[in-house]
Amino acid sequence: MDKVNFHFEIDGENFTSAGEASVRIKKMLREMGFTPEIIRRVSVAMYEGEINMVIHANGGEADVNVFCDRIEIILADRGPGIPNIDLAMQEGYSTAPDNIRSLGFGAGMGLPNMKRYTDDMKIESEVGKGTTIVMTVNV
Amino acid sequence: MTVKELANAFDYEILCLPDEAREIRGGYAGDLLSWVMGKLDADSAWVTIMSNVNIIAVATLTDPSCIILSEGVSPDEGVLARAEQQGINLLSAKKTTFEVCADLASML
């Protein structure tokens, strides 16, 4: 099946520019004619992932694949990995440092929001090697 | 009620108003950005004391009518430029978050 791919490098050093890829995806999806609800779900899920990569993994790569029946978001980093995914998925659980919390992040809602806003989410993570998250929003 | 009407009614400071005729249909108060992204409805006014540039990214993705910085908070450097660039209405109020929410509720 034909797809349209958007690829982004997520800069792990620049916290103020975090979210730029999500904002660009939002604009692209709007131009492609998706509904505001679909656009919101994709862009918020992607933003949470972007922020996680900046906070925890010194950046990474994001790919958004637009199919005719679904939008797939693939986030891959070479960060420290997630030792306990079940724990990380719990609302309110966060390992974000204090300086990040002071910016309004670290509520422990990032991964739960990503799951809530997508129809499917798979996490593959290996401690010391990195994490890959694949999210799908059906359209 | 439009964002401009709200600002005028309660004497909020206008920091950035690229879309003054934008209608306000609800409100939400919160400072934890992930929480806000999960709860804030489009076309609502978002009341927060968070003043860093990430609030503009959150607003760009969730599409509120405006952000109202409460409690006399000033935006950090770069926030106004980013708000103008993204077309985000940004107001500031000396009132507490609770008082701003009461203002909003009285007008909705």
gemmi code that builds the backbone of each chain (N, CA, C; Angstrom):
import gemmi

chains = {
    "A": [
        ("MET", (0.845, -1.202, 0.000), (0.000, 0.000, 0.000), (0.884, 1.257, 0.000)),
        ("ASP", (0.501, 2.235, -0.785), (1.276, 3.458, -0.857), (1.250, 4.192, 0.488)),
        ("LYS", (2.340, 4.847, 0.780), (2.383, 5.646, 1.999), (3.178, 6.908, 1.734)),
        ("VAL", (2.939, 7.884, 2.614), (3.735, 9.110, 2.588), (4.547, 9.133, 3.866)),
        ("ASN", (5.850, 9.329, 3.752), (6.724, 9.297, 4.932), (7.257, 10.693, 5.252)),
        ("PHE", (7.234, 11.010, 6.533), (7.887, 12.231, 7.023), (8.930, 11.804, 8.046)),
        ("HIS", (10.147, 12.285, 7.883), (11.234, 11.881, 8.777), (11.790, 13.107, 9.504)),
        ("PHE", (12.045, 12.936, 10.786), (12.574, 14.045, 11.596), (13.712, 13.553, 12.477)),
        ("GLU", (14.734, 14.375, 12.594), (15.762, 14.156, 13.605), (15.369, 14.991, 14.822)),
        ("ILE", (15.271, 14.356, 15.984), (14.893, 15.082, 17.203), (16.165, 15.484, 17.939)),
        ("ASP", (16.344, 16.784, 18.085), (17.548, 17.325, 18.727), (17.429, 17.177, 20.247)),
        ("GLY", (18.311, 16.394, 20.826), (18.248, 16.154, 22.267), (18.821, 17.273, 23.097)),
        ("GLU", (19.504, 18.204, 22.463), (20.166, 19.268, 23.220), (19.267, 20.484, 23.423)),
        ("ASN", (18.302, 20.630, 22.552), (17.572, 21.888, 22.522), (16.147, 21.735, 23.057)),
        ("PHE", (15.976, 22.039, 24.317), (14.671, 21.839, 24.923), (13.649, 22.849, 24.439)),
        ("THR", (14.115, 24.042, 24.083), (13.154, 25.059, 23.658), (12.562, 24.763, 22.289)),
        ("SER", (13.265, 23.992, 21.470), (12.708, 23.677, 20.150), (11.956, 22.349, 20.166)),
        ("ALA", (11.904, 21.681, 21.319), (11.179, 20.407, 21.399), (9.732, 20.629, 20.981)),
        ("GLY", (9.252, 19.783, 20.128), (7.877, 19.908, 19.658), (7.797, 20.411, 18.233)),
        ("GLU", (8.914, 20.836, 17.674), (8.868, 21.379, 16.307), (8.409, 20.339, 15.296)),
        ("ALA", (8.855, 19.101, 15.466), (8.451, 18.047, 14.527), (6.936, 17.818, 14.623)),
        ("SER", (6.414, 17.825, 15.846), (4.973, 17.609, 16.032), (4.166, 18.744, 15.415)),
        ("VAL", (4.671, 19.966, 15.589), (3.967, 21.116, 15.022), (3.969, 21.033, 13.491)),
        ("ARG", (5.096, 20.604, 12.933), (5.167, 20.471, 11.472), (4.233, 19.366, 10.974)),
        ("ILE", (4.186, 18.261, 11.722), (3.276, 17.174, 11.338), (1.828, 17.645, 11.387)),
        ("LYS", (1.516, 18.431, 12.417), (0.142, 18.940, 12.514), (-0.216, 19.727, 11.253)),
        ("LYS", (0.682, 20.593, 10.843), (0.405, 21.417, 9.657), (0.288, 20.555, 8.400)),
        ("MET", (1.164, 19.563, 8.281), (1.115, 18.698, 7.096), (-0.188, 17.903, 7.047)),
        ("LEU", (-0.590, 17.377, 8.193), (-1.835, 16.586, 8.218), (-3.037, 17.472, 7.915)),
        ("ARG", (-2.973, 18.710, 8.384), (-4.072, 19.635, 8.083), (-4.149, 19.889, 6.579)),
        ("GLU", (-2.975, 20.092, 5.978), (-2.949, 20.312, 4.519), (-3.436, 19.086, 3.758)),
        ("MET", (-3.236, 17.902, 4.361), (-3.671, 16.669, 3.695), (-5.162, 16.407, 3.911)),
        ("GLY", (-5.809, 17.229, 4.747), (-7.260, 17.158, 4.876), (-7.785, 16.246, 5.971)),
        ("PHE", (-6.931, 15.862, 6.923), (-7.419, 15.030, 8.026), (-8.286, 15.854, 8.973)),
        ("THR", (-9.148, 15.174, 9.737), (-10.044, 15.879, 10.656), (-9.249, 16.440, 11.836)),
        ("PRO", (-9.770, 17.506, 12.474), (-9.067, 18.071, 13.635), (-8.829, 17.035, 14.743)),
        ("GLU", (-9.765, 16.114, 14.928), (-9.615, 15.102, 15.970), (-8.428, 14.176, 15.689)),
        ("ILE", (-8.319, 13.713, 14.459), (-7.190, 12.851, 14.074), (-5.876, 13.622, 14.204)),
        ("ILE", (-5.879, 14.863, 13.757), (-4.662, 15.688, 13.809), (-4.224, 15.891, 15.255)),
        ("ARG", (-5.189, 16.157, 16.121), (-4.857, 16.373, 17.534), (-4.265, 15.108, 18.152)),
        ("ARG", (-4.897, 13.975, 17.866), (-4.424, 12.721, 18.458), (-2.997, 12.413, 18.007)),
        ("VAL", (-2.743, 12.547, 16.720), (-1.406, 12.234, 16.193), (-0.368, 13.211, 16.741)),
        ("SER", (-0.693, 14.496, 16.697), (0.323, 15.480, 17.054), (0.608, 15.490, 18.556)),
        ("VAL", (-0.420, 15.275, 19.388), (-0.175, 15.240, 20.833), (0.621, 13.989, 21.202)),
        ("ALA", (0.245, 12.834, 20.642), (0.992, 11.597, 20.925), (2.449, 11.747, 20.504)),
        ("MET", (2.651, 12.367, 19.353), (4.015, 12.540, 18.867), (4.788, 13.531, 19.736)),
        ("TYR", (4.114, 14.588, 20.175), (4.780, 15.582, 21.029), (5.249, 14.953, 22.336)),
        ("GLU", (4.379, 14.144, 22.940), (4.768, 13.471, 24.181), (6.010, 12.607, 23.944)),
        ("GLY", (6.031, 11.912, 22.806), (7.187, 11.088, 22.491), (8.436, 11.904, 22.250)),
        ("GLU", (8.246, 13.004, 21.554), (9.377, 13.914, 21.305), (9.976, 14.412, 22.618)),
        ("ILE", (9.075, 14.853, 23.506), (9.539, 15.374, 24.800), (10.280, 14.286, 25.567)),
        ("ASN", (9.737, 13.070, 25.552), (10.412, 11.966, 26.241), (11.813, 11.738, 25.686)),
        ("MET", (11.950, 11.813, 24.380), (13.274, 11.589, 23.779), (14.253, 12.688, 24.167)),
        ("VAL", (13.739, 13.925, 24.296), (14.615, 15.037, 24.694), (15.004, 14.905, 26.172)),
        ("ILE", (14.005, 14.555, 27.013), (14.265, 14.479, 28.460), (15.182, 13.295, 28.790)),
        ("HIS", (14.891, 12.156, 28.193), (15.516, 10.924, 28.680), (16.593, 10.329, 27.772)),
        ("ALA", (16.569, 10.666, 26.483), (17.379, 9.864, 25.556), (18.308, 10.684, 24.672)),
        ("ASN", (18.445, 11.976, 24.970), (19.309, 12.841, 24.160), (18.906, 12.837, 22.677)),
        ("GLY", (17.609, 12.831, 22.460), (17.107, 12.915, 21.087), (16.923, 11.558, 20.425)),
        ("GLY", (16.645, 11.606, 19.143), (16.415, 10.364, 18.405), (15.839, 10.680, 17.037)),
        ("GLU", (15.104, 9.720, 16.508), (14.514, 9.900, 15.186), (13.021, 9.620, 15.231)),
        ("ALA", (12.288, 10.376, 14.442), (10.842, 10.163, 14.353), (10.458, 9.985, 12.894)),
        ("ASP", (9.633, 8.991, 12.644), (9.070, 8.787, 11.304), (7.559, 8.744, 11.414)),
        ("VAL", (6.900, 9.470, 10.560), (5.442, 9.410, 10.486), (5.083, 8.890, 9.100)),
        ("ASN", (4.398, 7.762, 9.077), (3.967, 7.156, 7.816), (2.455, 7.300, 7.684)),
        ("VAL", (2.037, 7.963, 6.638), (0.607, 8.183, 6.420), (0.115, 7.198, 5.363)),
        ("PHE", (-0.736, 6.262, 5.782), (-1.384, 5.321, 4.874), (-2.813, 5.811, 4.640)),
        ("CYS", (-3.514, 5.170, 3.736), (-4.879, 5.637, 3.474), (-5.822, 5.274, 4.623)),
        ("ASP", (-5.480, 4.269, 5.427), (-6.389, 3.861, 6.503), (-5.822, 4.088, 7.897)),
        ("ARG", (-4.578, 4.551, 7.999), (-3.982, 4.747, 9.320), (-2.763, 5.656, 9.231)),
        ("ILE", (-2.401, 6.213, 10.392), (-1.168, 6.995, 10.498), (-0.285, 6.306, 11.534)),
        ("GLU", (0.952, 6.046, 11.142), (1.875, 5.317, 12.010), (2.995, 6.267, 12.432)),
        ("ILE", (3.266, 6.279, 13.738), (4.335, 7.136, 14.273), (5.398, 6.222, 14.871)),
        ("ILE", (6.611, 6.330, 14.380), (7.700, 5.492, 14.898), (8.749, 6.404, 15.529)),
        ("LEU", (8.999, 6.193, 16.819), (9.978, 7.001, 17.546), (11.098, 6.080, 18.005)),
        ("ALA", (12.316, 6.385, 17.616), (13.439, 5.511, 17.957), (14.572, 6.324, 18.566)),
        ("ASP", (15.080, 5.844, 19.690), (16.219, 6.524, 20.314), (17.270, 5.508, 20.749)),
        ("ARG", (18.438, 6.020, 21.044), (19.509, 5.173, 21.565), (19.844, 5.617, 22.986)),
        ("GLY", (18.786, 5.870, 23.751), (18.928, 6.314, 25.129), (19.121, 5.155, 26.089)),
        ("PRO", (18.851, 5.392, 27.377), (19.156, 4.390, 28.409), (18.171, 3.222, 28.456)),
        ("GLY", (17.066, 3.330, 27.722), (16.067, 2.264, 27.777), (15.150, 2.398, 28.990)),
        ("ILE", (14.055, 1.623, 28.964), (13.069, 1.666, 30.059), (13.138, 0.329, 30.790)),
        ("PRO", (13.624, 0.322, 32.045), (13.791, -0.961, 32.746), (12.472, -1.684, 33.007)),
        ("ASN", (11.434, -0.921, 33.349), (10.155, -1.545, 33.698), (9.038, -0.804, 32.951)),
        ("ILE", (8.613, -1.364, 31.820), (7.643, -0.660, 30.972), (6.280, -0.549, 31.662)),
        ("ASP", (5.865, -1.594, 32.383), (4.570, -1.544, 33.082), (4.543, -0.385, 34.080)),
        ("LEU", (5.647, -0.208, 34.783), (5.738, 0.883, 35.759), (5.718, 2.233, 35.036)),
        ("ALA", (6.465, 2.319, 33.940), (6.530, 3.580, 33.188), (5.173, 3.965, 32.601)),
        ("MET", (4.338, 2.976, 32.344), (3.026, 3.242, 31.754), (2.009, 3.741, 32.787)),
        ("GLN", (2.342, 3.636, 34.069), (1.385, 4.060, 35.103), (1.295, 5.578, 35.149)),
        ("GLU", (0.066, 6.079, 35.200), (-0.134, 7.523, 35.308), (0.520, 8.035, 36.583)),
        ("GLY", (1.282, 9.093, 36.465), (1.905, 9.708, 37.635), (3.318, 9.238, 37.898)),
        ("TYR", (3.740, 8.147, 37.235), (5.113, 7.673, 37.435), (6.046, 8.436, 36.507)),
        ("SER", (7.090, 9.011, 37.071), (8.019, 9.782, 36.256), (9.425, 9.696, 36.820)),
        ("THR", (10.412, 9.666, 35.947), (11.807, 9.731, 36.386), (12.461, 11.032, 35.902)),
        ("ALA", (11.628, 11.988, 35.489), (12.178, 13.259, 35.007), (12.868, 14.013, 36.144)),
        ("PRO", (14.012, 14.632, 35.865), (14.725, 15.390, 36.908), (14.000, 16.692, 37.259)),
        ("ASP", (14.400, 17.286, 38.386), (13.703, 18.468, 38.908), (13.703, 19.644, 37.929)),
        ("ASN", (14.825, 19.832, 37.201), (14.873, 20.994, 36.291), (13.857, 20.847, 35.161)),
        ("ILE", (13.541, 19.612, 34.805), (12.537, 19.365, 33.772), (11.134, 19.572, 34.349)),
        ("ARG", (10.955, 19.143, 35.594), (9.646, 19.312, 36.244), (9.296, 20.784, 36.381)),
        ("SER", (10.315, 21.603, 36.614), (10.043, 23.031, 36.793), (9.532, 23.673, 35.507)),
        ("LEU", (9.728, 22.989, 34.376), (9.207, 23.492, 33.101), (7.781, 23.016, 32.842)),
        ("GLY", (7.257, 22.201, 33.740), (5.881, 21.724, 33.570), (5.786, 20.315, 33.033)),
        ("PHE", (6.956, 19.674, 32.848), (6.945, 18.285, 32.389), (7.132, 17.368, 33.599)),
        ("GLY", (7.167, 16.057, 33.318), (7.413, 15.123, 34.411), (6.190, 14.828, 35.245)),
        ("ALA", (4.998, 14.992, 34.659), (3.771, 14.683, 35.391), (3.490, 13.183, 35.398)),
        ("GLY", (4.283, 12.457, 34.653), (4.016, 11.021, 34.554), (2.803, 10.720, 33.699)),
        ("MET", (2.528, 11.600, 32.755), (1.359, 11.421, 31.882), (1.761, 11.241, 30.424)),
        ("GLY", (3.039, 11.258, 30.137), (3.493, 11.209, 28.749), (3.112, 9.904, 28.062)),
        ("LEU", (3.631, 8.790, 28.576), (3.310, 7.494, 27.964), (1.807, 7.184, 28.039)),
        ("PRO", (1.143, 7.426, 29.202), (-0.317, 7.185, 29.237), (-1.074, 8.013, 28.194)),
        ("ASN", (-0.656, 9.264, 27.985), (-1.305, 10.087, 26.948), (-1.083, 9.497, 25.564)),
        ("MET", (0.128, 9.018, 25.324), (0.430, 8.425, 24.013), (-0.469, 7.216, 23.763)),
        ("LYS", (-0.673, 6.422, 24.796), (-1.547, 5.247, 24.650), (-2.997, 5.683, 24.466)),
        ("ARG", (-3.409, 6.681, 25.242), (-4.798, 7.139, 25.196), (-5.151, 7.727, 23.830)),
        ("TYR", (-4.208, 8.430, 23.247), (-4.510, 9.157, 22.012), (-4.323, 8.307, 20.749)),
        ("THR", (-3.843, 7.092, 20.907), (-3.619, 6.262, 19.716), (-4.446, 4.984, 19.828)),
        ("ASP", (-4.616, 4.302, 18.702), (-5.382, 3.054, 18.704), (-4.513, 1.860, 19.056)),
        ("ASP", (-3.215, 2.000, 18.842), (-2.299, 0.908, 19.173), (-0.939, 1.500, 19.504)),
        ("MET", (-0.286, 0.932, 20.512), (1.059, 1.404, 20.866), (1.909, 0.220, 21.298)),
        ("LYS", (3.058, 0.094, 20.682), (3.995, -0.974, 21.047), (5.319, -0.340, 21.469)),
        ("ILE", (5.848, -0.833, 22.603), (7.131, -0.323, 23.097), (8.140, -1.468, 23.100)),
        ("GLU", (9.267, -1.240, 22.452), (10.382, -2.177, 22.565), (11.545, -1.409, 23.168)),
        ("SER", (12.059, -1.929, 24.282), (13.115, -1.188, 24.956), (14.142, -2.149, 25.540)),
        ("GLU", (15.397, -1.775, 25.412), (16.459, -2.574, 26.002), (17.366, -1.630, 26.787)),
        ("VAL", (17.559, -1.976, 28.056), (18.366, -1.111, 28.912), (19.782, -0.994, 28.340)),
        ("GLY", (20.219, 0.251, 28.213), (21.564, 0.507, 27.692), (21.632, 0.631, 26.186)),
        ("LYS", (20.539, 0.269, 25.513), (20.568, 0.313, 24.041), (19.586, 1.306, 23.440)),
        ("GLY", (18.395, 1.396, 24.020), (17.445, 2.370, 23.489), (16.021, 1.862, 23.458)),
        ("THR", (15.166, 2.722, 22.953), (13.725, 2.439, 22.951), (13.148, 2.770, 21.581)),
        ("THR", (12.256, 1.912, 21.127), (11.491, 2.202, 19.912), (10.007, 2.071, 20.240)),
        ("ILE", (9.268, 3.086, 19.897), (7.821, 3.084, 20.123), (7.112, 3.229, 18.780)),
        ("VAL", (6.154, 2.348, 18.545), (5.353, 2.433, 17.321), (3.902, 2.665, 17.728)),
        ("MET", (3.357, 3.774, 17.269), (1.959, 4.113, 17.573), (1.164, 4.179, 16.276)),
        ("THR", (-0.091, 3.759, 16.355), (-0.945, 3.794, 15.170), (-2.266, 4.491, 15.501)),
        ("VAL", (-2.647, 5.398, 14.640), (-3.962, 6.037, 14.730), (-4.742, 5.650, 13.479)),
        ("ASN", (-5.861, 4.975, 13.658), (-6.694, 4.609, 12.513), (-7.469, 5.821, 12.016)),
        ("VAL", (-7.607, 5.924, 10.701), (-8.318, 7.100, 10.163), (-9.555, 6.666, 9.372)),
    ],
    "B": [
        ("MET", (-18.092, 35.060, 23.430), (-17.120, 36.071, 23.838), (-15.816, 35.862, 23.074)),
        ("THR", (-15.262, 36.942, 22.560), (-13.970, 36.835, 21.879), (-12.835, 37.078, 22.880)),
        ("VAL", (-11.634, 36.738, 22.446), (-10.466, 36.946, 23.309), (-10.307, 38.435, 23.614)),
        ("LYS", (-10.504, 39.278, 22.614), (-10.384, 40.726, 22.816), (-11.424, 41.210, 23.830)),
        ("GLU", (-12.644, 40.717, 23.719), (-13.703, 41.119, 24.665), (-13.356, 40.698, 26.091)),
        ("LEU", (-12.802, 39.501, 26.234), (-12.396, 39.045, 27.572), (-11.321, 39.958, 28.146)),
        ("ALA", (-10.313, 40.242, 27.333), (-9.211, 41.088, 27.797), (-9.716, 42.463, 28.219)),
        ("ASN", (-10.616, 43.029, 27.420), (-11.148, 44.355, 27.729), (-12.035, 44.340, 28.966)),
        ("ALA", (-12.832, 43.282, 29.106), (-13.786, 43.211, 30.216), (-13.083, 43.177, 31.572)),
        ("PHE", (-11.918, 42.544, 31.624), (-11.250, 42.359, 32.922), (-9.880, 43.025, 32.977)),
        ("ASP", (-9.602, 43.846, 31.960), (-8.361, 44.609, 31.940), (-7.120, 43.712, 31.995)),
        ("TYR", (-7.174, 42.594, 31.286), (-5.976, 41.756, 31.168), (-5.010, 42.413, 30.182)),
        ("GLU", (-3.741, 42.229, 30.446), (-2.739, 42.780, 29.533), (-2.659, 41.914, 28.266)),
        ("ILE", (-2.666, 42.564, 27.124), (-2.537, 41.839, 25.855), (-1.059, 41.752, 25.484)),
        ("LEU", (-0.532, 40.539, 25.486), (0.875, 40.342, 25.146), (1.060, 40.057, 23.670)),
        ("CYS", (0.091, 39.329, 23.112), (0.176, 38.939, 21.707), (-1.242, 38.570, 21.273)),
        ("LEU", (-1.734, 39.242, 20.232), (-3.138, 39.015, 19.864), (-3.293, 38.916, 18.338)),
        ("PRO", (-2.768, 37.846, 17.773), (-2.852, 37.709, 16.310), (-4.249, 37.349, 15.814)),
        ("ASP", (-5.112, 36.874, 16.716), (-6.457, 36.452, 16.296), (-7.469, 36.948, 17.331)),
        ("GLU", (-7.669, 38.280, 17.368), (-8.459, 38.892, 18.442), (-9.928, 38.505, 18.401)),
        ("ALA", (-10.422, 38.083, 17.241), (-11.839, 37.742, 17.127), (-12.118, 36.270, 17.449)),
        ("ARG", (-11.093, 35.574, 17.896), (-11.259, 34.146, 18.210), (-12.256, 33.985, 19.365)),
        ("GLU", (-13.231, 33.124, 19.176), (-14.254, 32.888, 20.203), (-13.719, 31.979, 21.314)),
        ("ILE", (-14.148, 32.241, 22.539), (-13.812, 31.386, 23.684), (-15.064, 30.588, 24.057)),
        ("ARG", (-14.951, 29.276, 24.044), (-16.124, 28.431, 24.307), (-15.979, 27.613, 25.585)),
        ("GLY", (-14.868, 27.776, 26.299), (-14.664, 27.028, 27.545), (-13.385, 27.483, 28.201)),
        ("GLY", (-12.992, 26.793, 29.253), (-11.767, 27.171, 29.949), (-11.117, 25.972, 30.601)),
        ("TYR", (-9.813, 26.103, 30.822), (-9.097, 25.049, 31.544), (-7.914, 25.684, 32.258)),
        ("ALA", (-7.651, 25.231, 33.487), (-6.509, 25.737, 34.238), (-5.575, 24.588, 34.562)),
        ("GLY", (-4.293, 24.764, 34.294), (-3.335, 23.712, 34.622), (-1.933, 24.100, 34.232)),
        ("ASP", (-0.971, 23.518, 34.957), (0.434, 23.853, 34.731), (1.278, 22.651, 34.313)),
        ("LEU", (0.768, 21.462, 34.534), (1.489, 20.262, 34.099), (1.134, 20.011, 32.635)),
        ("LEU", (2.119, 20.139, 31.777), (1.833, 20.243, 30.342), (1.192, 18.983, 29.767)),
        ("SER", (1.625, 17.820, 30.221), (1.013, 16.587, 29.719), (-0.444, 16.491, 30.164)),
        ("TRP", (-0.689, 16.945, 31.370), (-2.062, 16.941, 31.884), (-2.924, 17.864, 31.026)),
        ("VAL", (-2.376, 19.027, 30.752), (-3.101, 20.000, 29.932), (-3.382, 19.422, 28.541)),
        ("MET", (-2.381, 18.753, 27.979), (-2.583, 18.198, 26.626), (-3.658, 17.122, 26.619)),
        ("GLY", (-3.816, 16.456, 27.737), (-4.845, 15.426, 27.806), (-6.240, 15.979, 28.036)),
        ("LYS", (-6.335, 17.195, 28.584), (-7.633, 17.704, 29.052), (-8.125, 18.964, 28.338)),
        ("LEU", (-7.212, 19.774, 27.857), (-7.609, 21.072, 27.297), (-8.356, 20.893, 25.975)),
        ("ASP", (-9.556, 21.436, 25.911), (-10.330, 21.371, 24.671), (-9.948, 22.530, 23.756)),
        ("ALA", (-9.999, 22.275, 22.449), (-9.812, 23.358, 21.487), (-10.865, 24.437, 21.740)),
        ("ASP", (-10.539, 25.671, 21.421), (-11.439, 26.829, 21.557), (-11.702, 27.224, 23.010)),
        ("SER", (-10.911, 26.675, 23.948), (-11.019, 27.095, 25.351), (-9.912, 28.097, 25.661)),
        ("ALA", (-10.095, 28.819, 26.768), (-9.015, 29.660, 27.290), (-8.217, 28.816, 28.279)),
        ("TRP", (-6.894, 28.827, 28.141), (-6.019, 28.035, 29.024), (-5.336, 28.982, 30.012)),
        ("VAL", (-5.602, 28.764, 31.301), (-5.024, 29.596, 32.365), (-3.861, 28.845, 32.992)),
        ("THR", (-2.698, 29.484, 33.041), (-1.511, 28.790, 33.577), (-0.523, 29.788, 34.162)),
        ("ILE", (0.331, 29.274, 35.047), (1.451, 30.094, 35.532), (2.759, 29.680, 34.848)),
        ("MET", (2.676, 28.677, 33.967), (3.874, 28.267, 33.216), (4.210, 29.350, 32.188)),
        ("SER", (5.450, 29.744, 32.148), (5.805, 30.893, 31.300), (6.884, 30.564, 30.287)),
        ("ASN", (7.264, 29.288, 30.183), (8.346, 28.951, 29.257), (7.806, 28.679, 27.857)),
        ("VAL", (8.713, 28.575, 26.920), (8.339, 28.526, 25.509), (7.568, 27.253, 25.149)),
        ("ASN", (7.654, 26.234, 25.987), (6.945, 24.989, 25.681), (5.426, 25.160, 25.721)),
        ("ILE", (4.934, 26.199, 26.417), (3.470, 26.425, 26.428), (2.974, 26.768, 25.025)),
        ("ILE", (3.830, 27.375, 24.210), (3.403, 27.716, 22.847), (3.282, 26.447, 21.999)),
        ("ALA", (4.204, 25.505, 22.208), (4.099, 24.229, 21.495), (2.818, 23.505, 21.895)),
        ("VAL", (2.536, 23.487, 23.194), (1.315, 22.816, 23.679), (0.077, 23.485, 23.081)),
        ("ALA", (0.083, 24.815, 23.060), (-1.080, 25.534, 22.514), (-1.208, 25.306, 21.010)),
        ("THR", (-0.088, 25.241, 20.332), (-0.136, 25.007, 18.885), (-0.768, 23.654, 18.583)),
        ("LEU", (-0.505, 22.678, 19.436), (-1.025, 21.326, 19.192), (-2.465, 21.161, 19.657)),
        ("THR", (-2.864, 21.886, 20.700), (-4.205, 21.673, 21.258), (-5.203, 22.759, 20.851)),
        ("ASP", (-4.725, 23.858, 20.336), (-5.557, 24.888, 19.710), (-6.547, 25.595, 20.640)),
        ("PRO", (-6.096, 26.067, 21.799), (-6.984, 26.885, 22.630), (-7.206, 28.256, 21.989)),
        ("SER", (-8.253, 28.969, 22.461), (-8.502, 30.327, 21.949), (-7.392, 31.280, 22.363)),
        ("CYS", (-6.896, 31.067, 23.583), (-5.823, 31.919, 24.099), (-5.172, 31.249, 25.301)),
        ("ILE", (-3.977, 31.735, 25.617), (-3.336, 31.384, 26.880), (-3.436, 32.612, 27.773)),
        ("ILE", (-3.815, 32.421, 29.036), (-3.816, 33.525, 29.996), (-2.792, 33.200, 31.080)),
        ("LEU", (-1.718, 33.982, 31.140), (-0.740, 33.825, 32.210), (-1.299, 34.525, 33.439)),
        ("SER", (-1.573, 33.764, 34.482), (-2.194, 34.329, 35.684), (-1.139, 34.677, 36.727)),
        ("GLU", (-1.582, 35.246, 37.832), (-0.740, 35.536, 38.995), (0.392, 36.523, 38.678)),
        ("GLY", (0.217, 37.334, 37.629), (1.226, 38.334, 37.301), (2.498, 37.780, 36.679)),
        ("VAL", (2.419, 36.546, 36.202), (3.596, 35.906, 35.601), (3.948, 36.573, 34.267)),
        ("SER", (5.238, 36.763, 34.023), (5.698, 37.311, 32.740), (6.239, 36.180, 31.879)),
        ("PRO", (6.040, 36.278, 30.575), (6.568, 35.213, 29.707), (8.083, 35.239, 29.658)),
        ("ASP", (8.685, 34.060, 29.538), (10.132, 33.965, 29.410), (10.563, 34.539, 28.055)),
        ("GLU", (11.862, 34.768, 27.945), (12.418, 35.274, 26.694), (12.089, 34.312, 25.538)),
        ("GLY", (11.692, 34.857, 24.445), (11.425, 34.031, 23.256), (9.989, 33.569, 23.127)),
        ("VAL", (9.215, 33.688, 24.223), (7.832, 33.191, 24.188), (6.960, 34.046, 23.262)),
        ("LEU", (7.111, 35.368, 23.372), (6.272, 36.258, 22.552), (6.546, 36.062, 21.064)),
        ("ALA", (7.817, 35.944, 20.727), (8.173, 35.759, 19.313), (7.578, 34.459, 18.789)),
        ("ARG", (7.647, 33.404, 19.609), (7.110, 32.112, 19.184), (5.590, 32.167, 19.070)),
        ("ALA", (4.951, 32.893, 20.025), (3.487, 33.018, 19.986), (3.047, 33.736, 18.717)),
        ("GLU", (3.762, 34.811, 18.371), (3.427, 35.548, 17.137), (3.620, 34.666, 15.910)),
        ("GLN", (4.714, 33.934, 15.926), (5.034, 33.057, 14.790), (3.951, 31.995, 14.591)),
        ("GLN", (3.424, 31.468, 15.697), (2.451, 30.371, 15.614), (1.006, 30.868, 15.660)),
        ("GLY", (0.816, 32.180, 15.796), (-0.539, 32.723, 15.822), (-1.305, 32.423, 17.087)),
        ("ILE", (-0.608, 32.411, 18.225), (-1.244, 32.091, 19.513), (-1.559, 33.376, 20.276)),
        ("ASN", (-2.815, 33.539, 20.695), (-3.196, 34.683, 21.529), (-2.663, 34.489, 22.948)),
        ("LEU", (-2.025, 35.523, 23.480), (-1.406, 35.409, 24.800), (-1.769, 36.638, 25.634)),
        ("LEU", (-2.417, 36.387, 26.773), (-2.803, 37.460, 27.688), (-2.109, 37.269, 29.022)),
        ("SER", (-2.093, 38.334, 29.829), (-1.513, 38.244, 31.164), (-2.456, 38.913, 32.153)),
        ("ALA", (-2.602, 38.293, 33.322), (-3.495, 38.844, 34.349), (-2.776, 38.857, 35.697)),
        ("LYS", (-3.015, 39.915, 36.470), (-2.413, 39.969, 37.799), (-3.197, 39.096, 38.790)),
        ("LYS", (-4.418, 38.758, 38.435), (-5.279, 37.979, 39.326), (-4.752, 36.552, 39.494)),
        ("THR", (-5.230, 35.883, 40.544), (-4.866, 34.483, 40.754), (-5.546, 33.613, 39.701)),
        ("THR", (-5.062, 32.392, 39.589), (-5.673, 31.450, 38.650), (-7.158, 31.275, 38.959)),
        ("PHE", (-7.477, 31.173, 40.235), (-8.880, 31.003, 40.635), (-9.721, 32.198, 40.190)),
        ("GLU", (-9.193, 33.392, 40.401), (-9.949, 34.595, 40.029), (-10.134, 34.715, 38.518)),
        ("VAL", (-9.109, 34.324, 37.760), (-9.238, 34.365, 36.302), (-10.305, 33.367, 35.856)),
        ("CYS", (-10.300, 32.187, 36.469), (-11.317, 31.183, 36.122), (-12.723, 31.696, 36.465)),
        ("ALA", (-12.819, 32.409, 37.579), (-14.123, 32.989, 37.941), (-14.556, 34.024, 36.910)),
        ("ASP", (-13.616, 34.843, 36.447), (-13.918, 35.807, 35.373), (-14.455, 35.087, 34.157)),
        ("LEU", (-13.725, 34.040, 33.761), (-14.117, 33.286, 32.575), (-15.520, 32.701, 32.732)),
        ("ALA", (-15.730, 32.092, 33.899), (-17.024, 31.420, 34.134), (-18.177, 32.413, 34.075)),
        ("SER", (-17.910, 33.645, 34.528), (-18.981, 34.643, 34.544), (-19.348, 35.102, 33.139)),
        ("MET", (-18.465, 34.873, 32.175), (-18.699, 35.356, 30.822), (-19.185, 34.252, 29.875)),
        ("LEU", (-19.071, 33.000, 30.309), (-19.414, 31.896, 29.402), (-20.876, 31.495, 29.545)),
    ],
}
model = gemmi.Model(1)
for chain_id, residues in chains.items():
    chain = gemmi.Chain(chain_id)
    for i, (resn, *xyz) in enumerate(residues, 1):
        res = gemmi.Residue()
        res.name, res.seqid = resn, gemmi.SeqId(i, " ")
        for name, pos in zip(("N", "CA", "C"), xyz):
            atom = gemmi.Atom()
            atom.name, atom.element = name, gemmi.Element(name[0])
            atom.pos, atom.b_iso = gemmi.Position(*pos), 0.0
            res.add_atom(atom)
        chain.add_residue(res)
    model.add_chain(chain)
structure = gemmi.Structure()
structure.add_model(model)
structure.setup_entities()
